[in-house]
Each structure stands twice: as C-alpha cells, then as structure tokens.
C-alpha cells in the first residue's frame, strides 16, 4: 500500500492529462532456460503478489508479450480486475506503445515485458533517462507518467519479495 500511496502522490503532483500512467514490469521468475518457459513457483508467487500490489492502482488495461512468462505474470491481476490480457509481439515496441496509448488513453495500463524490452518501451513513452534491467532482476516496477507536450516522468520502485 505504501508503494501505491507514493504513486498516487507522484501522479497528483503532475498536471492533468489524458493517460494517467503506464506501469511496466518484467515477467516473473522463469521455471527454466527454455525458449518459452512457464513461471517457477517463486515466479507464480511474484505474479500473485503483483496483483495484490496493483489491485487498487486503477489499472484499466493490461498488455503482455507473446511469450507465456509475461502472460502468466499478468494473469492474476487480469483475473482479479476482470480484464483481458492483450497479447502483443515482443519485437514490435512501436506497435505496442501505439496500442497502449490508444487503448489506455484515459486510464492506467500495465505492460509486462522483458529486461531488454522495458527500457525501449519506457523510451518510446517519453522517458529520457537510461534504464537498465539486469538478467536476474525481477522486482523492478517502473511507473511512467506522460507529461504535456511529450516526455514522461519515471518513478522506479521495487516489488516486495513474494516469499
């Protein structure tokens, strides 16, 4: 709840705009190193914890890439909020960002991606600072808040350990 309070305060300090915020998270921990793995038990716990964390954040739309680990990370929140997980190709960053802007134009969106796609997504949403997500980093929670005239503010948070 403390994280959501910080996000609310951050968003309240900004001028009004159409899109309120985009939450970016990397998929939770994988079960193995195969090409399209499911989540490990820790990853499943993290996905449930994420749904609890964001349950009152006002998410109105959810996107995941075309790989199972992102969809499984998004699923608990989607189920809780009765939202569809919109699946988009991981390699099509510009198409994904255009879809997020169009479909979540008046709300808040969650995008579940990968360590190598989230920095590109944030940049396409107007974040100017450089973002790096390590291969073993699963707890990053990035909140992108669009600014009038382009650009965006970035709030970097950490998800609590699900165990």
C-alpha positions in Angstrom: 0.0 0.0 0.0 2.9 2.3 0.7 4.0 2.0 -2.9 0.6 2.9 -4.2 0.5 5.9 -1.9 3.8 7.1 -3.4 2.5 6.6 -6.9 -0.7 8.5 -6.1 1.3 11.4 -4.6 3.6 11.4 -7.7 0.7 11.4 -10.1 -1.3 14.0 -8.1 1.6 16.5 -8.4 1.5 16.4 -12.2 -0.8 18.5 -14.4 -3.9 16.7 -15.7 -3.5 14.8 -19.0 -5.3 12.0 -20.8 -3.2 9.0 -20.0 -2.5 8.8 -16.3 0.2 6.2 -16.0 1.8 3.1 -17.5 3.1 0.5 -15.1 6.0 -1.5 -16.6 7.1 -4.8 -15.0 9.4 -7.6 -16.2 7.9 -11.0 -16.3 8.3 -13.0 -13.0 10.9 -15.7 -12.5 11.0 -18.5 -15.1 10.9 -22.2 -14.4 13.8 -22.9 -16.7 16.0 -21.5 -19.5 14.0 -22.9 -22.4 12.7 -20.6 -25.2 9.2 -20.1 -23.8 9.1 -21.4 -20.2 6.3 -21.1 -17.7 6.8 -19.4 -14.3 8.7 -21.1 -11.5 6.9 -21.4 -8.1 8.7 -18.2 -7.0 7.5 -16.5 -10.2 3.9 -17.6 -9.6 4.1 -16.2 -6.1 5.5 -12.9 -7.5 2.7 -12.7 -10.1 0.1 -13.1 -7.3 1.9 -10.5 -5.2 2.0 -8.1 -8.1 -1.8 -8.5 -8.5 -2.2 -7.7 -4.8 0.1 -4.7 -5.1 -1.7 -3.2 -8.1 -5.2 -4.2 -7.2 -6.2 -0.6 -6.2 -3.9 1.2 -8.7 -6.8 1.8 -11.2 -5.4 -0.4 -14.0 -7.8 -0.3 -16.9 -5.9 -2.3 -19.5 -3.1 -5.0 -19.4 -0.6 -6.0 -22.1 1.9 -8.9 -22.2 4.2 -10.1 -24.9 3.6 -13.2 -27.0 5.6 -15.4 -24.5 4.0 -17.4 -21.8 6.0 -16.0 -18.9 4.7 -12.5 -19.5 1.1 -13.6 -19.9 1.3 -15.7 -16.8 2.7 -12.8 -14.8 -0.2 -10.6 -15.9 -2.9 -13.2 -15.4 -3.6 -12.9 -11.7 -4.2 -9.1 -11.9 -6.3 -9.6 -15.1 -8.4 -12.2 -13.4 -8.8 -10.0 -10.3 -9.8 -6.9 -12.3 -11.8 -8.9 -14.9 -9.6 -7.6 -17.7 -8.3 -9.3 -20.8 -4.5 -9.7 -21.2 -3.8 -8.2 -24.6 -1.0 -10.1 -26.3 1.4 -8.2 -28.5 4.6 -9.3 -30.2 7.7 -8.6 -28.1 9.7 -7.3 -31.0 7.1 -4.7 -32.1 7.8 -1.9 -29.5 6.3 0.9 -31.6 3.1 -1.0 -32.3 2.7 -1.9 -28.6 3.2 1.6 -27.5 0.8 2.9 -30.1 -1.8 0.4 -28.9 -1.2 1.2 -25.2 -1.6 4.9 -25.9 -4.8 4.3 -27.9 -6.5 1.7 -25.7 -5.5 3.2 -22.4 -5.8 6.8 -23.4 -7.8 7.8 -20.3 -6.5 5.4 -17.7 -3.7 3.4 -16.3 -2.1 0.5 -18.1 0.1 -2.4 -17.1 2.7 -3.7 -19.6 4.5 -6.9 -18.8 7.7 -7.3 -20.8 11.3 -8.4 -20.7 14.6 -7.0 -19.4 15.5 -5.9 -22.9 12.1 -4.5 -24.0 11.0 -2.5 -21.0 13.8 0.2 -21.4 12.7 0.6 -25.1 9.0 0.8 -24.1 9.8 3.4 -21.5 11.8 5.5 -24.0 9.0 5.2 -26.6 6.6 6.5 -23.9 8.9 9.6 -23.5 11.3 8.6 -20.6 14.6 10.3 -21.3 16.7 8.7 -18.7 18.6 5.5 -19.4 17.1 2.3 -17.9 18.9 -1.0 -17.4 17.3 -4.2 -16.0 19.7 -7.0 -15.2 19.0 -10.5 -16.3 18.4 -11.6 -12.7 16.3 -8.6 -11.8 12.6 -9.5 -11.4 11.4 -6.9 -8.9 11.6 -3.7 -10.8 8.3 -1.7 -11.1 8.6 1.3 -13.4 5.8 3.9 -13.4 5.8 6.1 -16.5 3.6 9.3 -16.2 3.2 11.2 -19.5 3.8 14.9 -19.5 2.1 17.5 -21.6 4.0 18.2 -24.8 5.8 14.9 -24.8 8.3 13.4 -22.5 7.4 11.5 -19.3 8.4 11.2 -15.7 9.7 7.9 -14.4 9.2 6.6 -10.9 11.3 3.5 -10.1 10.1 1.2 -7.4 10.7 -2.4 -6.2 8.2 -5.1 -5.7 8.3 -6.8 -2.4 9.8 -10.3 -2.3 6.9 -12.7 -2.7 8.2 -15.1 -0.1 
